[in-house]
Amino acid sequence: MQNRLGFVGIIVEDRFKSADAVNHVLSAYGENIRARVGIPYKEKHCSIITLVVDMTTDELGGLTGKLGAIDGIEVKSALAKKT
């Protein structure tokens, strides 16, 4: 399988509760993460993390699956059609 360019959007409901677990997962996939932007959204009492990734569909599934298993985390992703 070849790597494809894509993005991951993560909504963190309570960053104080989930930050360590999220950072642990992201560190494990760090070689495939090309950019990371985190924005606290105080008015909505949450945080948003956007990732630009370069990975296979299997790797993306592993990343999003592990993130989605963390309590208080919502995650969506997409990969480009071409490699």
Secondary structure, 3 states (H helix, E strand, C coil): CCCEEEEEEEEECCHHHHHHHHHHHHHHCHHHEEEEEEEEEHHHCEEEEEEEEEECHHHHHHHHHHHHCCCCEEEEEEECCCC
